[in-house]
Amino acid sequence: MKQKIALTMVLVAGFFSAQAQNYTIKGSLEGQGNEKIILRGTEGPITVEAKDGKFELTGSAGDEPFVTSMNTGVDRNLYLGGGKTGMYQPPIPLDIVLSKGARLTITGTALDLNRAAVTGDALNDSFTAFRKAEEPLIKQMASLQKEMVESRIMGIKDAVNQIGPKMLENRKAISASRKKFIKENPDAFASIYYLSMTVKDYTTTELESAYHALSSTYKNTRYAKGIAAKIEALKVADAGGPAPDFTKPDVNGKLVSLSQFRGKYVLLDFWGSWCGPCRAANPHLKELYKTYSAKGFEILGVASEKVSGQAQAEQMWKEAIEKDGLNWTNVLNNEVSMKQDVVQLYSVEGYPTQILLDKEGRVIGRWLGAAGKQLDDKLKSIFTN
């Protein structure tokens, strides 16, 4: 009997321990009806059907806070003008922080899901505060985008000159608003996360200052570590030093490090199977590789796939490599349990991005979009002198 009681206690303890690992999200959204709610969980998408606007879902969380997104099956594409043949902007998801044992509540409207309130812990409270701080500016940008589209459809020739400067000022105001929030809320998890998302808006000195001004509470998270790595990489780049090293798996699962290519000129090609311009640039890259590989030129492809599942990412990546006939080393950035985000490390803001390194691993060329003639001329000057 004692053994049975002891076993029961162990099972019960194990049950409550497992429960403590899980997060639960309950929501009530006006206009949601019985449509689906889609959460990009830590292990892939989780989908539930709402009932009269209410829903509940649960899942397991990792060892540290994880920022993910929620979307809805309700049609909420943002209409930008132009009638039946007009333009629409894809819906913006809602940012949510998942953590062990979190009990969250979401309230708002389905059409404005990205501005809904998420309550239940300090992590998400800080995100809600961040959204409220920039909400007027985000609405203003949406209005300007609609005005731009409608003006162009109406044939107003000076639309870009009239509205473009306003949009530019709005973007600057959004950036300033985010910097202000980060500075004024050093203890907020939202501050460390959004600083990691907006590093391109800072100089190296400004970024380092902003980072050191934040509380140490969340500086053991992947987002903080990414900022720290970025600061070091920028310092190296500013000083003309070597590009930061990284290690990622190739198509066979073998780990490949950038440092393995020292002694050769290396083109880092940031691409993805989904990226049309990237794929269109591959035939010319194949010509360059054929011409210069025997002379000490290498290409290291760094792919990022826009899917949440690891298996699907690998499949799309490998199929694109085979179809395009890429015979140089390729690695996948978004592998399982990613510990190092190379896209963030190199401040890649668009695709393709191509970065040329010399034999010592120093950056000697960088291009957003296919480099084309600039890369041709650079390689010709290197290998024909």
One Martini backbone bead per residue (centre of mass of N, CA, C, O) as a GRO file, in nm:
protein
  385
    1MET     BB    1   0.058   0.062  -0.021
    2LYS     BB    2   0.298   0.258   0.004
    3GLN     BB    3   0.393   0.222  -0.288
    4LYS     BB    4   0.131   0.326  -0.419
    5ILE     BB    5   0.135   0.607  -0.294
    6ALA     BB    6   0.412   0.689  -0.397
    7LEU     BB    7   0.345   0.661  -0.698
    8THR     BB    8   0.113   0.865  -0.701
    9MET     BB    9   0.285   1.108  -0.610
   10VAL     BB   10   0.475   1.104  -0.852
   11LEU     BB   11   0.259   1.141  -1.073
   12VAL     BB   12   0.144   1.406  -0.964
   13ALA     BB   13   0.407   1.563  -0.967
   14GLY     BB   14   0.455   1.523  -1.272
   15PHE     BB   15   0.197   1.666  -1.366
   16PHE     BB   16   0.256   1.949  -1.236
   17SER     BB   17   0.525   1.987  -1.376
   18ALA     BB   18   0.415   1.983  -1.665
   19GLN     BB   19   0.218   2.217  -1.626
   20ALA     BB   20   0.446   2.429  -1.560
   21GLN     BB   21   0.567   2.416  -1.859
   22ASN     BB   22   0.311   2.534  -1.955
   23TYR     BB   23   0.102   2.718  -2.165
   24THR     BB   24  -0.176   2.958  -2.155
   25ILE     BB   25  -0.438   3.069  -2.388
   26LYS     BB   26  -0.680   3.324  -2.362
   27GLY     BB   27  -0.958   3.441  -2.575
   28SER     BB   28  -1.121   3.764  -2.686
   29LEU     BB   29  -1.268   3.844  -3.007
   30GLU     BB   30  -1.389   4.073  -3.193
   31GLY     BB   31  -1.496   3.915  -3.493
   32GLN     BB   32  -1.406   3.603  -3.489
   33GLY     BB   33  -1.591   3.384  -3.413
   34ASN     BB   34  -1.511   3.057  -3.580
   35GLU     BB   35  -1.230   3.108  -3.634
   36LYS     BB   36  -0.902   3.080  -3.668
   37ILE     BB   37  -0.610   3.015  -3.469
   38ILE     BB   38  -0.258   3.108  -3.509
   39LEU     BB   39   0.034   2.961  -3.363
   40ARG     BB   40   0.382   3.008  -3.330
   41GLY     BB   41   0.542   2.779  -3.194
   42THR     BB   42   0.820   2.608  -3.071
   43GLU     BB   43   0.707   2.336  -3.262
   44GLY     BB   44   0.502   2.494  -3.424
   45PRO     BB   45   0.197   2.506  -3.535
   46ILE     BB   46  -0.110   2.628  -3.376
   47THR     BB   47  -0.457   2.520  -3.403
   48VAL     BB   48  -0.773   2.691  -3.347
   49GLU     BB   49  -1.116   2.713  -3.280
   50ALA     BB   50  -1.339   2.933  -3.241
   51LYS     BB   51  -1.612   3.048  -3.009
   52ASP     BB   52  -1.752   3.329  -3.024
   53GLY     BB   53  -1.440   3.454  -2.998
   54LYS     BB   54  -1.336   3.208  -2.838
   55PHE     BB   55  -1.021   3.081  -2.689
   56GLU     BB   56  -0.786   2.793  -2.651
   57LEU     BB   57  -0.434   2.732  -2.564
   58THR     BB   58  -0.152   2.497  -2.565
   59GLY     BB   59   0.199   2.459  -2.453
   60SER     BB   60   0.539   2.437  -2.481
   61ALA     BB   61   0.823   2.564  -2.316
   62GLY     BB   62   1.114   2.691  -2.270
   63ASP     BB   63   1.390   2.818  -2.083
   64GLU     BB   64   1.308   3.078  -2.244
   65PRO     BB   65   1.195   3.341  -2.376
   66PHE     BB   66   0.949   3.347  -2.654
   67VAL     BB   67   0.902   3.499  -2.959
   68THR     BB   68   0.588   3.525  -3.117
   69SER     BB   69   0.295   3.449  -3.329
   70MET     BB   70  -0.038   3.571  -3.417
   71ASN     BB   71  -0.325   3.457  -3.599
   72THR     BB   72  -0.605   3.486  -3.835
   73GLY     BB   73  -0.881   3.379  -4.038
   74VAL     BB   74  -0.950   3.656  -4.064
   75ASP     BB   75  -1.010   3.899  -4.291
   76ARG     BB   76  -0.723   4.156  -4.274
   77ASN     BB   77  -0.653   4.301  -4.511
   78LEU     BB   78  -0.508   4.596  -4.608
   79TYR     BB   79  -0.661   4.854  -4.753
   80LEU     BB   80  -0.510   5.088  -5.006
   81GLY     BB   81  -0.668   5.091  -5.269
   82GLY     BB   82  -0.838   5.078  -5.605
   83GLY     BB   83  -1.043   4.876  -5.566
   84LYS     BB   84  -1.060   4.570  -5.716
   85THR     BB   85  -0.746   4.645  -5.823
   86GLY     BB   86  -0.608   4.686  -5.575
   87MET     BB   87  -0.433   4.720  -5.265
   88TYR     BB   88  -0.265   4.504  -5.025
   89GLN     BB   89  -0.191   4.430  -4.685
   90PRO     BB   90  -0.066   4.223  -4.494
   91PRO     BB   91  -0.112   4.094  -4.203
   92ILE     BB   92  -0.045   4.167  -3.870
   93PRO     BB   93   0.083   4.022  -3.617
   94LEU     BB   94   0.100   3.897  -3.286
   95ASP     BB   95   0.295   3.951  -3.021
   96ILE     BB   96   0.438   3.682  -2.817
   97VAL     BB   97   0.521   3.556  -2.493
   98LEU     BB   98   0.680   3.258  -2.410
   99SER     BB   99   0.644   3.065  -2.101
  100LYS     BB  100   0.669   2.906  -1.824
  101GLY     BB  101   0.342   2.896  -1.693
  102ALA     BB  102   0.177   3.072  -1.861
  103ARG     BB  103  -0.115   3.303  -1.818
  104LEU     BB  104  -0.303   3.416  -2.083
  105THR     BB  105  -0.465   3.722  -2.213
  106ILE     BB  106  -0.683   3.808  -2.491
  107THR     BB  107  -0.774   4.139  -2.615
  108GLY     BB  108  -1.006   4.247  -2.880
  109THR     BB  109  -0.970   4.250  -3.231
  110ALA     BB  110  -0.943   4.082  -3.522
  111LEU     BB  111  -0.865   4.326  -3.715
  112ASP     BB  112  -0.661   4.421  -3.453
  113LEU     BB  113  -0.461   4.199  -3.342
  114ASN     BB  114  -0.176   4.354  -3.331
  115ARG     BB  115  -0.331   4.544  -3.085
  116ALA     BB  116  -0.363   4.361  -2.869
  117ALA     BB  117  -0.406   4.247  -2.543
  118VAL     BB  118  -0.147   4.110  -2.324
  119THR     BB  119  -0.200   3.923  -2.032
  120GLY     BB  120  -0.017   3.781  -1.712
  121ASP     BB  121   0.268   3.925  -1.759
  122ALA     BB  122   0.550   4.120  -1.782
  123LEU     BB  123   0.635   4.050  -2.065
  124ASN     BB  124   0.356   4.128  -2.209
  125ASP     BB  125   0.311   4.405  -2.086
  126SER     BB  126   0.551   4.537  -2.240
  127PHE     BB  127   0.433   4.492  -2.525
  128THR     BB  128   0.173   4.652  -2.488
  129ALA     BB  129   0.316   4.920  -2.425
  130PHE     BB  130   0.467   4.942  -2.691
  131ARG     BB  131   0.220   4.948  -2.882
  132LYS     BB  132   0.088   5.204  -2.759
  133ALA     BB  133   0.324   5.406  -2.816
  134GLU     BB  134   0.306   5.348  -3.156
  135GLU     BB  135   0.012   5.354  -3.269
  136PRO     BB  136  -0.023   5.637  -3.407
  137LEU     BB  137   0.210   5.589  -3.617
  138ILE     BB  138   0.097   5.334  -3.751
  139LYS     BB  139  -0.165   5.467  -3.849
  140GLN     BB  140  -0.030   5.686  -4.018
  141MET     BB  141   0.112   5.495  -4.217
  142ALA     BB  142  -0.144   5.361  -4.329
  143SER     BB  143  -0.261   5.626  -4.443
  144LEU     BB  144  -0.021   5.692  -4.635
  145GLN     BB  145  -0.034   5.436  -4.806
  146LYS     BB  146  -0.318   5.483  -4.911
  147GLU     BB  147  -0.265   5.762  -5.038
  148MET     BB  148  -0.052   5.668  -5.238
  149VAL     BB  149  -0.217   5.463  -5.399
  150GLU     BB  150  -0.455   5.647  -5.482
  151SER     BB  151  -0.279   5.862  -5.631
  152ARG     BB  152  -0.157   5.671  -5.845
  153ILE     BB  153  -0.428   5.570  -5.964
  154MET     BB  154  -0.515   5.879  -6.036
  155GLY     BB  155  -0.240   6.016  -6.160
  156ILE     BB  156  -0.053   6.155  -5.953
  157LYS     BB  157   0.263   6.260  -6.016
  158ASP     BB  158   0.338   6.397  -5.713
  159ALA     BB  159   0.296   6.180  -5.490
  160VAL     BB  160   0.582   6.103  -5.402
  161ASN     BB  161   0.675   6.401  -5.332
  162GLN     BB  162   0.439   6.449  -5.121
  163ILE     BB  163   0.439   6.166  -4.943
  164GLY     BB  164   0.724   6.054  -4.900
  165PRO     BB  165   0.830   6.251  -4.675
  166LYS     BB  166   0.613   6.164  -4.468
  167MET     BB  167   0.705   5.868  -4.449
  168LEU     BB  168   0.990   5.927  -4.356
  169GLU     BB  169   0.910   6.078  -4.095
  170ASN     BB  170   0.754   5.841  -3.976
  171ARG     BB  171   0.988   5.643  -3.954
  172LYS     BB  172   1.155   5.823  -3.766
  173ALA     BB  173   0.939   5.832  -3.541
  174ILE     BB  174   0.933   5.531  -3.483
  175SER     BB  175   1.229   5.503  -3.407
  176ALA     BB  176   1.221   5.713  -3.175
  177SER     BB  177   1.003   5.569  -3.008
  178ARG     BB  178   1.167   5.310  -2.956
  179LYS     BB  179   1.411   5.439  -2.823
  180LYS     BB  180   1.252   5.566  -2.589
  181PHE     BB  181   1.141   5.309  -2.465
  182ILE     BB  182   1.412   5.166  -2.412
  183LYS     BB  183   1.527   5.391  -2.227
  184GLU     BB  184   1.263   5.403  -2.020
  185ASN     BB  185   1.276   5.053  -2.018
  186PRO     BB  186   1.523   4.864  -1.887
  187ASP     BB  187   1.333   4.615  -1.752
  188ALA     BB  188   1.218   4.533  -2.022
  189PHE     BB  189   1.175   4.284  -2.248
  190ALA     BB  190   1.100   4.459  -2.494
  191SER     BB  191   1.369   4.614  -2.509
  192ILE     BB  192   1.559   4.377  -2.585
  193TYR     BB  193   1.401   4.285  -2.832
  194TYR     BB  194   1.378   4.560  -3.000
  195LEU     BB  195   1.679   4.604  -3.014
  196SER     BB  196   1.735   4.343  -3.184
  197MET     BB  197   1.536   4.456  -3.427
  198THR     BB  198   1.702   4.770  -3.439
  199VAL     BB  199   2.019   4.788  -3.495
  200LYS     BB  200   2.019   4.959  -3.770
  201ASP     BB  201   1.944   5.239  -3.602
  202TYR     BB  202   2.245   5.210  -3.504
  203THR     BB  203   2.527   5.273  -3.390
  204THR     BB  204   2.772   5.128  -3.231
  205THR     BB  205   2.775   5.321  -2.987
  206GLU     BB  206   2.466   5.332  -2.940
  207LEU     BB  207   2.420   5.029  -2.900
  208GLU     BB  208   2.606   4.988  -2.659
  209SER     BB  209   2.468   5.194  -2.475
  210ALA     BB  210   2.181   5.070  -2.480
  211TYR     BB  211   2.260   4.791  -2.372
  212HIS     BB  212   2.402   4.881  -2.097
  213ALA     BB  213   2.129   5.026  -1.988
  214LEU     BB  214   2.023   4.759  -1.939
  215SER     BB  215   1.912   4.514  -1.777
  216SER     BB  216   2.025   4.188  -1.660
  217THR     BB  217   1.775   3.998  -1.659
  218TYR     BB  218   1.787   3.932  -2.005
  219LYS     BB  219   2.111   3.867  -2.081
  220ASN     BB  220   2.057   3.533  -2.130
  221THR     BB  221   1.933   3.568  -2.394
  222ARG     BB  222   1.923   3.546  -2.734
  223TYR     BB  223   1.881   3.851  -2.782
  224ALA     BB  224   2.121   3.958  -2.617
  225LYS     BB  225   2.343   3.788  -2.754
  226GLY     BB  226   2.295   3.912  -3.033
  227ILE     BB  227   2.378   4.199  -2.960
  228ALA     BB  228   2.663   4.142  -2.856
  229ALA     BB  229   2.763   4.018  -3.124
  230LYS     BB  230   2.704   4.267  -3.298
  231ILE     BB  231   2.893   4.464  -3.160
  232GLU     BB  232   3.153   4.306  -3.216
  233ALA     BB  233   3.121   4.304  -3.525
  234LEU     BB  234   3.120   4.615  -3.562
  235LYS     BB  235   3.396   4.667  -3.441
  236VAL     BB  236   3.551   4.503  -3.647
  237ALA     BB  237   3.450   4.653  -3.898
  238ASP     BB  238   3.545   4.939  -3.811
  239ALA     BB  239   3.857   4.821  -3.788
  240GLY     BB  240   3.906   4.606  -4.029
  241GLY     BB  241   3.836   4.328  -3.955
  242PRO     BB  242   3.713   4.033  -3.920
  243ALA     BB  243   3.472   3.836  -3.975
  244PRO     BB  244   3.243   3.668  -3.822
  245ASP     BB  245   3.205   3.370  -3.695
  246PHE     BB  246   3.054   3.047  -3.799
  247THR     BB  247   2.817   2.765  -3.742
  248LYS     BB  248   2.684   2.524  -3.982
  249PRO     BB  249   2.479   2.318  -4.157
  250ASP     BB  250   2.474   2.116  -4.413
  251VAL     BB  251   2.316   1.898  -4.631
  252ASN     BB  252   2.461   1.655  -4.438
  253GLY     BB  253   2.502   1.785  -4.133
  254LYS     BB  254   2.763   1.929  -4.150
  255LEU     BB  255   2.984   2.126  -3.995
  256VAL     BB  256   3.036   2.476  -4.080
  257SER     BB  257   3.302   2.711  -4.104
  258LEU     BB  258   3.427   3.007  -4.201
  259SER     BB  259   3.732   2.960  -4.107
  260GLN     BB  260   3.791   2.728  -4.324
  261PHE     BB  261   3.839   2.966  -4.565
  262ARG     BB  262   4.102   3.050  -4.512
  263GLY     BB  263   4.290   3.176  -4.798
  264LYS     BB  264   4.021   3.278  -4.928
  265TYR     BB  265   3.785   3.395  -5.133
  266VAL     BB  266   3.461   3.500  -5.000
  267LEU     BB  267   3.115   3.444  -5.073
  268LEU     BB  268   2.841   3.565  -4.914
  269ASP     BB  269   2.517   3.407  -4.964
  270PHE     BB  270   2.208   3.545  -4.906
  271TRP     BB  271   1.926   3.319  -4.902
  272GLY     BB  272   1.629   3.164  -5.069
  273SER     BB  273   1.389   2.970  -5.216
  274TRP     BB  274   1.171   3.223  -5.218
  275CYS     BB  275   1.387   3.401  -5.378
  276GLY     BB  276   1.390   3.527  -5.684
  277PRO     BB  277   1.657   3.698  -5.710
  278CYS     BB  278   1.838   3.472  -5.607
  279ARG     BB  279   1.779   3.261  -5.827
  280ALA     BB  280   1.853   3.450  -6.070
  281ALA     BB  281   2.169   3.470  -5.973
  282ASN     BB  282   2.289   3.177  -5.998
  283PRO     BB  283   2.403   3.148  -6.289
  284HIS     BB  284   2.629   3.363  -6.244
  285LEU     BB  285   2.766   3.228  -6.002
  286LYS     BB  286   2.846   2.974  -6.161
  287GLU     BB  287   3.041   3.119  -6.350
  288LEU     BB  288   3.232   3.233  -6.134
  289TYR     BB  289   3.308   2.963  -6.005
  290LYS     BB  290   3.429   2.835  -6.262
  291THR     BB  291   3.650   3.061  -6.304
  292TYR     BB  292   3.772   3.094  -5.974
  293SER     BB  293   3.802   2.836  -5.786
  294ALA     BB  294   4.103   2.753  -5.876
  295LYS     BB  295   4.213   3.053  -5.755
  296GLY     BB  296   4.051   3.107  -5.460
  297PHE     BB  297   3.729   3.072  -5.484
  298GLU     BB  298   3.436   3.112  -5.271
  299ILE     BB  299   3.113   2.983  -5.177
  300LEU     BB  300   2.873   3.077  -4.911
  301GLY     BB  301   2.571   2.962  -4.838
  302VAL     BB  302   2.291   3.138  -4.667
  303ALA     BB  303   1.999   3.003  -4.554
  304SER     BB  304   1.651   3.128  -4.533
  305GLU     BB  305   1.346   3.002  -4.419
  306LYS     BB  306   0.980   3.076  -4.440
  307VAL     BB  307   0.952   2.856  -4.195
  308SER     BB  308   0.880   2.667  -3.896
  309GLY     BB  309   0.964   2.398  -4.006
  310GLN     BB  310   1.238   2.199  -4.039
  311ALA     BB  311   1.165   1.997  -4.263
  312GLN     BB  312   1.065   2.209  -4.471
  313ALA     BB  313   1.321   2.376  -4.487
  314GLU     BB  314   1.508   2.152  -4.593
  315GLN     BB  315   1.350   2.077  -4.845
  316MET     BB  316   1.349   2.352  -4.993
  317TRP     BB  317   1.656   2.394  -4.991
  318LYS     BB  318   1.747   2.129  -5.138
  319GLU     BB  319   1.574   2.163  -5.393
  320ALA     BB  320   1.707   2.431  -5.487
  321ILE     BB  321   1.997   2.328  -5.514
  322GLU     BB  322   1.935   2.110  -5.724
  323LYS     BB  323   1.784   2.279  -5.941
  324ASP     BB  324   2.034   2.503  -5.959
  325GLY     BB  325   2.320   2.367  -5.930
  326LEU     BB  326   2.477   2.389  -5.649
  327ASN     BB  327   2.849   2.341  -5.595
  328TRP     BB  328   2.853   2.471  -5.318
  329THR     BB  329   2.851   2.571  -5.008
  330ASN     BB  330   2.571   2.501  -4.785
  331VAL     BB  331   2.373   2.666  -4.537
  332LEU     BB  332   2.158   2.666  -4.248
  333ASN     BB  333   2.020   2.896  -4.034
  334ASN     BB  334   1.725   2.751  -3.946
  335GLU     BB  335   1.790   2.548  -3.728
  336VAL     BB  336   1.774   2.359  -3.481
  337SER     BB  337   1.841   2.527  -3.210
  338MET     BB  338   1.930   2.817  -3.257
  339LYS     BB  339   2.238   2.992  -3.154
  340GLN     BB  340   2.296   3.139  -3.446
  341ASP     BB  341   2.230   3.443  -3.618
  342VAL     BB  342   2.357   3.537  -3.918
  343VAL     BB  343   2.169   3.758  -4.014
  344GLN     BB  344   2.209   3.933  -3.760
  345LEU     BB  345   2.522   3.938  -3.749
  346TYR     BB  346   2.512   4.083  -4.064
  347SER     BB  347   2.270   4.272  -4.118
  348VAL     BB  348   2.033   4.150  -4.283
  349GLU     BB  349   1.773   4.330  -4.490
  350GLY     BB  350   1.805   4.154  -4.761
  351TYR     BB  351   1.727   3.987  -5.080
  352PRO     BB  352   2.008   3.957  -5.170
  353THR     BB  353   2.317   3.912  -4.985
  354GLN     BB  354   2.659   4.021  -5.056
  355ILE     BB  355   2.983   3.905  -4.922
  356LEU     BB  356   3.322   3.999  -4.942
  357LEU     BB  357   3.620   3.815  -4.873
  358ASP     BB  358   3.925   3.782  -4.781
  359LYS     BB  359   4.185   3.578  -4.678
  360GLU     BB  360   4.139   3.710  -4.371
  361GLY     BB  361   3.816   3.787  -4.348
  362ARG     BB  362   3.766   4.058  -4.484
  363VAL     BB  363   3.572   4.315  -4.578
  364ILE     BB  364   3.541   4.420  -4.948
  365GLY     BB  365   3.222   4.361  -4.990
  366ARG     BB  366   2.876   4.497  -5.031
  367TRP     BB  367   2.540   4.369  -5.127
  368LEU     BB  368   2.214   4.466  -5.210
  369GLY     BB  369   2.178   4.241  -5.400
  370ALA     BB  370   2.292   4.168  -5.685
  371ALA     BB  371   2.610   4.259  -5.778
  372GLY     BB  372   2.735   4.184  -6.045
  373LYS     BB  373   2.955   4.394  -6.185
  374GLN     BB  374   3.101   4.453  -5.919
  375LEU     BB  375   3.195   4.163  -5.873
  376ASP     BB  376   3.334   4.117  -6.139
  377ASP     BB  377   3.547   4.343  -6.107
  378LYS     BB  378   3.669   4.245  -5.842
  379LEU     BB  379   3.763   3.961  -5.935
  380LYS     BB  380   3.933   4.054  -6.175
  381SER     BB  381   4.135   4.225  -6.004
  382ILE     BB  382   4.234   3.984  -5.826
  383PHE     BB  383   4.292   3.742  -6.064
  384THR     BB  384   4.469   3.941  -6.287
  385ASN     BB  385   4.728   4.053  -6.100
   0.00000   0.00000   0.00000
